[in-house]
Amino acid sequence: MIRSAVGNDGRMGAAFVGGVLLLLVAALAIAVEGFTLPQPLLRRRLSFSLSTPPPTTSLGATPSSKPYYADFAPPTTISEPNTVEGIGRGKTAVVAGATGYIGRAVARECVSRGYNTIALVRDVDKASLDKLLDGTKLLQCDVTNAEEVLRLLSEVASGKHLARSYEQCGDCHDLPVDIVASCLAAKSGTEKSVYEIDYQASVNLLEAGSESSVNARHYLLLSAFCCRNPLLKLQQAKLKLEAKIAEQSGMTYSIVRPTAFFKSVSGQLESIIEGNSYVLFGDGTVTHCNPIAEEDLATYMLDSAVNESMQGRILNVGGPDGPLSNKRLAEMMFESVSLPQKFVYIPTSVFDFSISLIEWIARTFPSQKMED
């Protein structure tokens, strides 16, 4: 799903060709020593449909032959608020990555369920301004530091850190750590950052939770549906983490792999409202997805922590609707704002030459920058 970069349809083709050329120049700049890639480049991401899944309990990607979509999460499979309210009372939930898009939703869901919710953040002062984290206890933590993670989680297990709703509790010294949730995600997709954050920091939480001073019951991981086809370093790091989780026996676990988020659609809606055309590759039906709302995903994740039938598994989950093509998503957005549909179609073959050239540059000028 790509957001239109220009508003004048007459300049769309030229802008796209220019973008492809810029991508090639950027690739060459990375490869040749002495050049530095400007930060804004290479930030756009494409969403590709994936194929036949491995068994739910498998931790690897299986070669595929036919389209496959994540399991639906219709309302009947997601707990209603009145059925889970208070389910976490007297227990602690630790959420790492709590300032992220999904991490915030998970923290809010923990609070709504009555958990003594501990949010591990990089900057407490900054996080304290986020009203969506009200009700949590903010703890500043360098999740890449294993010793610091263990120290803080041990303090949490001892009852030293309490959310506001528990501060006046006279018998809250014994609030067992019920859930350790990792919603961590590196800001960039470089090999160093994804293995430092997506892998090692999450391992730090896993190992700390298993220590006797913490003795957490359940480990909850926010992974990604795209890990089934591990082409990128990020996906490979997450697969390695998933395998590490499955190997341990100190805690029960659930690994949740969501599809696309509605947040990725919102930017495109803004572009449509501004009068821009919607860019489609091929005929607009090359890719499909069933996005899931962050609130539904958070509910599903917390449900997996208490539902034994969902534990010890990889859970591929999408929204309650059937898979939608990129074109259908665009049509729905145009309909929602009562604007005439305007599309620009880009043949997928336009990428063949550029991809081949980038691969040649990577082989000819091998470097870590090019690898990233």
ZAMARGU-4260 file (C-alpha; in steps of 0.2 Angstrom, whole numbers, plus 5000, padded with zeros to 4 digits):
<rodrens>
0) 5000/5000/5000 | 5008/5016/4994 | 5003/5034/4998 | 5003/5046/4983 | 5017/5058/4984
5) 5011/5071/4972 | 4994/5079/4969 | 4995/5083/4950 | 4990/5067/4940 | 5000/5074/4925
10) 5016/5073/4935 | 5013/5056/4943 | 5023/5046/4931 | 5038/5058/4931 | 5038/5058/4950
15) 5038/5039/4951 | 5052/5037/4938 | 5062/5050/4947 | 5059/5041/4963 | 5065/5025/4956
20) 5081/5034/4949 | 5083/5041/4967 | 5082/5024/4974 | 5096/5018/4962 | 5107/5033/4967
25) 5104/5029/4985 | 5109/5011/4983 | 5125/5016/4974 | 5129/5029/4987 | 5127/5016/5001
30) 5139/5004/4992 | 5153/5016/4988 | 5164/5021/5002 | 5164/5039/5006 | 5145/5042/5003
35) 5132/5044/5017 | 5114/5040/5013 | 5102/5054/5018 | 5090/5048/5032 | 5074/5051/5024
40) 5078/5039/5009 | 5072/5021/5008 | 5059/5023/5021 | 5044/5017/5011 | 5038/4999/5013
45) 5028/4988/5003 | 5016/4975/5009 | 5016/4958/5000 | 5004/4944/5001 | 5011/4928/5009
50) 5008/4910/5005 | 5003/4893/5012 | 5007/4893/5031 | 5017/4881/5041 | 5008/4872/5055
55) 5002/4884/5069 | 5016/4877/5081 | 5030/4878/5068 | 5043/4891/5070 | 5049/4892/5052
60) 5043/4898/5036 | 5037/4885/5023 | 5039/4887/5004 | 5022/4891/4997 | 5011/4890/4982
65) 4994/4897/4985 | 4988/4913/4994 | 4986/4912/5013 | 4979/4925/5025 | 4980/4926/5044
70) 4966/4918/5054 | 4951/4930/5056 | 4948/4937/5073 | 4929/4940/5073 | 4921/4948/5088
75) 4916/4931/5095 | 4934/4926/5097 | 4939/4942/5107 | 4934/4945/5125 | 4920/4957/5128
80) 4926/4971/5141 | 4913/4965/5154 | 4920/4947/5154 | 4938/4952/5157 | 4937/4967/5169
85) 4946/4963/5185 | 4954/4947/5178 | 4971/4955/5182 | 4967/4961/5199 | 4981/4956/5211
90) 4993/4953/5197 | 5007/4962/5188 | 5009/4964/5169 | 5025/4971/5163 | 5025/4979/5145
95) 5041/4984/5136 | 5039/4995/5121 | 5024/5003/5129 | 5026/5019/5120 | 5024/5011/5103
100) 5008/5010/5093 | 5003/4993/5098 | 5012/4993/5115 | 5001/5008/5121 | 4986/4998/5116
105) 4992/4983/5126 | 4996/4994/5141 | 4979/5001/5141 | 4971/4984/5140 | 4981/4978/5154
110) 4975/4993/5165 | 4957/4990/5160 | 4959/4972/5166 | 4965/4977/5183 | 4983/4973/5182
115) 4996/4982/5191 | 5003/4988/5174 | 5022/4992/5173 | 5027/5001/5157 | 5045/5000/5153
120) 5050/5016/5143 | 5066/5025/5137 | 5061/5042/5144 | 5049/5043/5159 | 5047/5062/5157
125) 5042/5061/5139 | 5030/5046/5142 | 5022/5054/5156 | 5014/5066/5144 | 5005/5052/5135
130) 4988/5052/5142 | 4985/5034/5134 | 4997/5028/5147 | 4988/5034/5162 | 4985/5021/5175
135) 5002/5013/5172 | 5018/5014/5182 | 5031/5021/5171 | 5049/5014/5174 | 5064/5020/5164
140) 5073/5005/5157 | 5087/5002/5145 | 5080/4985/5139 | 5097/4982/5130 | 5105/4981/5147
145) 5101/4963/5154 | 5107/4967/5171 | 5096/4983/5172 | 5081/4973/5165 | 5083/4959/5178
150) 5085/4972/5193 | 5070/4981/5188 | 5059/4966/5185 | 5065/4959/5202 | 5060/4975/5210
155) 5043/4974/5202 | 5041/4956/5208 | 5045/4962/5226 | 5031/4975/5225 | 5042/4990/5225
160) 5034/4998/5210 | 5015/5000/5209 | 5003/5008/5198 | 4993/5022/5205 | 4977/5011/5207
165) 4988/5000/5219 | 4998/5013/5228 | 4985/5014/5242 | 4983/4996/5244 | 4988/4990/5261
170) 4991/4972/5255 | 5000/4974/5239 | 5017/4968/5243 | 5014/4952/5234 | 5008/4955/5217
175) 5016/4941/5206 | 5022/4945/5189 | 5009/4937/5178 | 5013/4943/5161 | 5029/4950/5153
180) 5024/4957/5136 | 5037/4962/5123 | 5031/4975/5110 | 5048/4981/5106 | 5053/4986/5089
185) 5068/4994/5082 | 5066/5012/5074 | 5076/5006/5059 | 5078/4990/5050 | 5097/4989/5050
190) 5105/4973/5056 | 5113/4980/5071 | 5097/4988/5077 | 5085/4974/5074 | 5096/4961/5083
195) 5099/4973/5097 | 5081/4978/5100 | 5069/4965/5092 | 5080/4951/5097 | 5092/4954/5111
200) 5081/4966/5121 | 5067/4954/5120 | 5078/4939/5126 | 5084/4950/5140 | 5065/4951/5146
205) 5063/4933/5143 | 5078/4927/5153 | 5074/4940/5167 | 5056/4934/5168 | 5062/4916/5171
210) 5074/4920/5185 | 5068/4915/5202 | 5068/4933/5208 | 5054/4937/5196 | 5046/4920/5192
215) 5034/4927/5179 | 5021/4916/5173 | 5018/4920/5154 | 5029/4928/5140 | 5019/4937/5127
220) 5027/4942/5111 | 5021/4954/5097 | 5029/4947/5082 | 5024/4950/5063 | 5014/4940/5050
225) 5028/4944/5037 | 5040/4933/5047 | 5033/4918/5037 | 5044/4923/5022 | 5060/4929/5031
230) 5068/4940/5018 | 5073/4954/5029 | 5085/4955/5044 | 5070/4961/5055 | 5060/4945/5050
235) 5075/4934/5053 | 5079/4942/5070 | 5061/4939/5075 | 5061/4921/5069 | 5077/4918/5080
240) 5068/4926/5095 | 5053/4915/5092 | 5064/4899/5092 | 5072/4905/5108 | 5055/4907/5116
245) 5050/4890/5111 | 5065/4882/5118 | 5063/4889/5136 | 5052/4881/5149 | 5052/4894/5162
250) 5036/4902/5157 | 5021/4898/5146 | 5021/4909/5130 | 5011/4915/5116 | 5018/4923/5100
255) 5006/4934/5091 | 5009/4938/5072 | 4997/4952/5067 | 4994/4957/5049 | 4993/4975/5043
260) 4987/4989/5055 | 4974/5002/5051 | 4987/5015/5055 | 4995/5012/5039 | 4979/5016/5030
265) 4976/5032/5039 | 4990/5041/5030 | 4983/5036/5013 | 4966/5043/5018 | 4974/5060/5022
270) 4982/5060/5005 | 4965/5056/4996 | 4956/5070/5006 | 4970/5082/4999 | 4964/5077/4982
275) 4978/5065/4977 | 4976/5050/4967 | 4979/5032/4974 | 4994/5023/4967 | 4991/5004/4963
280) 5003/4991/4957 | 4997/4980/4943 | 4978/4980/4943 | 4977/4983/4962 | 4973/4965/4966
285) 4991/4959/4967 | 4991/4961/4986 | 4978/4957/5000 | 4977/4960/5018 | 4965/4960/5032
290) 4970/4974/5044 | 4967/4973/5062 | 4963/4988/5074 | 4976/4990/5088 | 4962/4989/5102
295) 4957/4972/5095 | 4975/4966/5093 | 4978/4971/5111 | 4963/4962/5117 | 4968/4946/5107
300) 4985/4947/5114 | 4980/4948/5132 | 4967/4934/5129 | 4981/4923/5123 | 4990/4925/5140
305) 4975/4918/5149 | 4968/4906/5137 | 4977/4889/5138 | 4972/4884/5121 | 4981/4899/5113
310) 4997/4896/5122 | 5013/4888/5116 | 5008/4893/5099 | 5011/4905/5085 | 4995/4914/5082
315) 4993/4922/5065 | 4979/4935/5067 | 4970/4948/5056 | 4955/4959/5057 | 4937/4952/5057
320) 4934/4956/5038 | 4940/4945/5024 | 4956/4949/5015 | 4954/4965/5005 | 4964/4969/4989
325) 4973/4986/4989 | 4961/4992/4976 | 4946/4988/4987 | 4954/4997/5002 | 4956/5012/4992
330) 4938/5011/4985 | 4932/5010/5003 | 4942/5026/5008 | 4936/5036/4993 | 4918/5030/4998
335) 4920/5035/5016 | 4924/5053/5011 | 4912/5054/4996 | 4925/5058/4984 | 4927/5052/4966
340) 4939/5038/4964 | 4956/5042/4956 | 4969/5029/4953 | 4986/5028/4945 | 4992/5011/4939
345) 5010/5006/4940 | 5015/4990/4931 | 5025/4979/4943 | 5037/4975/4929 | 5044/4993/4932
350) 5053/4986/4947 | 5062/4972/4938 | 5076/4982/4931 | 5079/4992/4947 | 5079/4977/4958
355) 5092/4968/4947 | 5103/4984/4946 | 5102/4986/4965 | 5107/4967/4968 | 5122/4970/4956
360) 5128/4985/4965 | 5126/4975/4982 | 5137/4961/4975 | 5149/4972/4967 | 5151/4984/4982
365) 5148/4973/4997 | 5146/4983/5013 | 5136/4982/5029 | 5127/4998/5023 | 5122/4990/5007
370) 5116/4974/5017 | 5106/4985/5028
</rodrens>
